[in-house]
Amino acid sequence: MSNSDKIIRLKTVLARTGLSRSTMYRKIAEGTFPSQVKISVHGAGWRESAVNRWMDDPVSYRDESAAQ
């Protein structure tokens, strides 16, 4: 796993993006923000590379896995 593909947790994602928690989860449901990946029974995080892609172009970002 490369440095740009490490798993980051919710507080880090919110701090980097400036989104509120509710806005972020709404965008996930719409497919306009990266989905979480399960990392344990009760834990989840986001791929840093996916969050970085969203930050590069948030207006036109589409989560390919949500389209399936």
PAKE-312262 format. One record per residue (C-alpha): chain; y, x, z; residue number from 1; residue in one letter. Coordinates in steps of 0.1 Angstrom, whole numbers, padded with zeros to 4 digits. Layout:
residues N
+------+-------+-------+-------+------+-------+
: mise :    yy :    xx :    zz : guti : fimar :
+------+-------+-------+-------+------+-------+
:    A :     Y :     X :     Z :  NUM :     A :
...
+------+-------+-------+-------+------+-------+
END
This chain:
residues 68
+------+-------+-------+-------+------+-------+
: mise :    yy :    xx :    zz : guti : fimar :
+------+-------+-------+-------+------+-------+
:    A :  0000 :  0000 :  0000 :    1 :     M :
:    A :  0033 :  0015 : -0010 :    2 :     S :
:    A :  0064 :  0015 :  0011 :    3 :     N :
:    A :  0080 : -0012 : -0010 :    4 :     S :
:    A :  0050 : -0034 : -0006 :    5 :     D :
:    A :  0047 : -0035 :  0032 :    6 :     K :
:    A :  0046 : -0067 :  0051 :    7 :     I :
:    A :  0078 : -0078 :  0068 :    8 :     I :
:    A :  0081 : -0105 :  0095 :    9 :     R :
:    A :  0104 : -0135 :  0097 :   10 :     L :
:    A :  0133 : -0120 :  0117 :   11 :     K :
:    A :  0135 : -0091 :  0092 :   12 :     T :
:    A :  0134 : -0115 :  0062 :   13 :     V :
:    A :  0162 : -0137 :  0077 :   14 :     L :
:    A :  0183 : -0106 :  0086 :   15 :     A :
:    A :  0180 : -0091 :  0051 :   16 :     R :
:    A :  0186 : -0123 :  0031 :   17 :     T :
:    A :  0212 : -0140 :  0053 :   18 :     G :
:    A :  0193 : -0173 :  0049 :   19 :     L :
:    A :  0187 : -0197 :  0078 :   20 :     S :
:    A :  0151 : -0204 :  0087 :   21 :     R :
:    A :  0153 : -0240 :  0074 :   22 :     S :
:    A :  0169 : -0229 :  0041 :   23 :     T :
:    A :  0143 : -0203 :  0036 :   24 :     M :
:    A :  0114 : -0227 :  0041 :   25 :     Y :
:    A :  0130 : -0253 :  0018 :   26 :     R :
:    A :  0133 : -0226 : -0009 :   27 :     K :
:    A :  0096 : -0217 : -0004 :   28 :     I :
:    A :  0086 : -0253 : -0009 :   29 :     A :
:    A :  0108 : -0255 : -0040 :   30 :     E :
:    A :  0092 : -0222 : -0054 :   31 :     G :
:    A :  0126 : -0204 : -0053 :   32 :     T :
:    A :  0117 : -0179 : -0026 :   33 :     F :
:    A :  0085 : -0158 : -0021 :   34 :     P :
:    A :  0057 : -0174 : -0002 :   35 :     S :
:    A :  0042 : -0160 :  0030 :   36 :     Q :
:    A :  0010 : -0140 :  0032 :   37 :     V :
:    A : -0014 : -0146 :  0061 :   38 :     K :
:    A : -0019 : -0114 :  0081 :   39 :     I :
:    A : -0039 : -0127 :  0110 :   40 :     S :
:    A : -0051 : -0160 :  0125 :   41 :     V :
:    A : -0016 : -0169 :  0138 :   42 :     H :
:    A :  0006 : -0144 :  0119 :   43 :     G :
:    A :  0022 : -0143 :  0086 :   44 :     A :
:    A :  0048 : -0122 :  0068 :   45 :     G :
:    A :  0063 : -0116 :  0034 :   46 :     W :
:    A :  0057 : -0088 :  0009 :   47 :     R :
:    A :  0088 : -0066 :  0010 :   48 :     E :
:    A :  0086 : -0061 : -0027 :   49 :     S :
:    A :  0088 : -0099 : -0033 :   50 :     A :
:    A :  0117 : -0103 : -0010 :   51 :     V :
:    A :  0135 : -0074 : -0028 :   52 :     N :
:    A :  0129 : -0091 : -0062 :   53 :     R :
:    A :  0144 : -0123 : -0048 :   54 :     W :
:    A :  0174 : -0103 : -0035 :   55 :     M :
:    A :  0179 : -0087 : -0069 :   56 :     D :
:    A :  0183 : -0121 : -0086 :   57 :     D :
:    A :  0182 : -0151 : -0061 :   58 :     P :
:    A :  0195 : -0177 : -0086 :   59 :     V :
:    A :  0168 : -0173 : -0112 :   60 :     S :
:    A :  0139 : -0162 : -0089 :   61 :     Y :
:    A :  0107 : -0183 : -0094 :   62 :     R :
:    A :  0076 : -0177 : -0073 :   63 :     D :
:    A :  0047 : -0175 : -0098 :   64 :     E :
:    A :  0020 : -0183 : -0073 :   65 :     S :
:    A :  0038 : -0215 : -0063 :   66 :     A :
:    A :  0036 : -0227 : -0099 :   67 :     A :
:    A : -0002 : -0228 : -0099 :   68 :     Q :
+------+-------+-------+-------+------+-------+
END
